[in-house]
């Protein structure tokens, strides 16, 4: 059975849409709580605002300028693995990462796997390769900043032009 020719592999980076907890740390019962992180934050490490990762696509104006720089650095290093594209593998990976005040990457972790190791690995590698990031401004975080983002890997066929 012939496979359709895929002329374009599209990878779209979007942020996780939900953050658990509020000022009290209690989850909003009407919003689903994201899965727990696979790593623990050291007790003496300063937390991100609200003790939760900040979505890379947050609309909070306090983060906009800095997150735009982080996003661009990640996009510049992120690729769709050709082996995954050739096998028709698609999926979403949620990655959580910590940036130290000076901009170096402290940690990365897959928070929600795509189910395909290759996609998970390429997502982590994109964040790691993008580092170091610009120093974290004082108005964004006093120390370490924890961010989460969703990498979406999607294949779509594009019709040939001129026919």
C-alpha positions in Angstrom: 0.0 0.0 0.0 1.7 3.3 -1.1 2.2 6.0 1.6 1.0 9.5 0.7 3.9 11.8 0.1 4.3 14.3 2.9 5.6 17.6 1.5 5.6 19.5 4.7 6.3 18.4 8.3 5.0 21.0 10.6 6.0 21.4 14.2 4.2 23.9 16.3 5.4 25.0 19.8 2.6 26.0 22.1 2.5 26.4 25.8 0.6 24.3 28.3 -2.7 26.0 29.0 -3.3 25.2 32.6 -1.4 25.8 35.8 -2.5 24.2 39.0 -3.2 26.0 42.2 -3.6 29.6 43.2 -2.2 31.8 45.9 -3.4 29.3 48.5 -1.9 26.3 46.6 -5.4 24.7 46.3 -6.3 23.6 42.8 -9.4 25.2 41.3 -12.0 22.3 41.2 -13.2 23.5 37.8 -9.8 23.4 36.2 -8.0 20.1 35.7 -4.7 19.8 37.6 -1.7 19.0 35.4 0.3 15.8 36.3 3.0 16.1 38.9 6.5 16.8 37.8 8.9 13.9 37.6 11.5 15.9 39.6 11.3 17.6 43.0 12.2 21.2 43.6 14.9 21.4 46.3 13.4 22.8 49.6 15.8 25.7 49.7 15.3 26.7 46.0 13.2 29.7 45.4 10.0 28.8 43.5 8.4 30.3 40.5 5.5 32.7 41.1 2.7 30.8 42.7 4.9 27.7 43.3 3.9 26.4 39.8 5.6 26.4 36.4 4.7 29.4 34.3 3.4 28.5 30.8 5.7 29.7 28.1 2.7 31.2 26.3 1.3 33.0 29.3 -0.5 36.2 28.7 0.8 37.8 31.9 2.5 41.0 30.7 5.2 40.7 33.3 6.7 37.6 31.4 6.0 38.6 27.8 9.4 40.2 26.8 11.5 37.6 28.5 9.5 34.6 27.4 9.6 35.9 23.8 13.4 35.6 23.9 13.3 32.2 25.5 10.7 31.0 22.9 12.8 32.2 20.0 15.9 30.5 21.2 14.0 27.2 21.6 12.3 27.5 18.2 15.7 28.1 16.6 17.0 24.7 17.8 13.8 22.6 17.6 13.3 20.2 14.7 10.9 17.5 13.7 12.9 14.3 13.8 13.0 12.9 10.3 12.8 9.3 11.5 9.5 10.2 13.3 8.2 12.0 10.2 9.0 9.1 7.9 7.1 6.7 10.2 4.1 9.0 10.6 4.8 9.6 14.3 2.9 12.6 15.8 2.3 13.7 19.4 2.5 16.3 22.1 5.2 16.5 24.8 5.0 18.7 27.9 8.5 19.8 29.0 9.2 21.6 32.3 12.5 23.4 32.7 14.2 25.6 35.2 16.3 28.7 34.3 18.7 30.1 36.9 18.9 33.8 37.5 22.1 34.1 35.4 20.3 32.3 32.5 21.9 28.8 32.7 19.6 25.8 32.4 19.3 24.1 35.8 17.0 21.2 34.8 14.7 19.8 32.1 12.1 17.1 32.5 9.3 15.5 30.5 6.1 16.2 32.4 3.8 14.5 30.0 5.2 12.1 27.4 4.0 11.8 23.8 4.3 8.1 24.0 7.1 8.2 21.4 10.6 8.4 22.9 12.0 10.1 19.9 9.6 13.1 20.2 10.3 13.3 24.0 14.0 13.3 23.4 13.9 16.0 20.6 11.8 18.2 22.8 14.3 18.0 25.7 17.2 18.4 23.4 15.6 21.6 21.9 15.5 23.2 25.4 19.0 22.0 26.3 20.5 23.2 23.0 18.8 26.6 23.3 20.6 27.3 26.6 22.0 29.4 28.0 19.1 31.8 28.1 19.2 35.6 28.8 19.5 36.4 32.5 16.2 36.3 34.3 15.0 39.9 35.0 14.2 40.8 38.6 10.6 41.6 37.7 10.2 38.1 36.3 11.7 36.0 39.1 13.9 36.7 42.1 15.9 33.5 41.5 15.1 30.3 39.6 12.3 30.4 37.1 10.3 27.2 36.3 8.6 27.2 32.9 6.5 24.6 31.1 5.7 24.3 27.4 4.0 21.9 25.0 5.8 20.7 21.9 3.3 19.6 19.2 4.5 17.4 16.4 2.0 17.2 13.6 2.4 16.0 10.0 0.2 17.3 7.3 0.1 16.8 3.6 0.2 19.9 1.4 -1.3 19.8 -2.1 1.1 20.5 -4.9 0.8 24.0 -6.4 -0.1 24.7 -10.0 -2.4 21.7 -10.5 
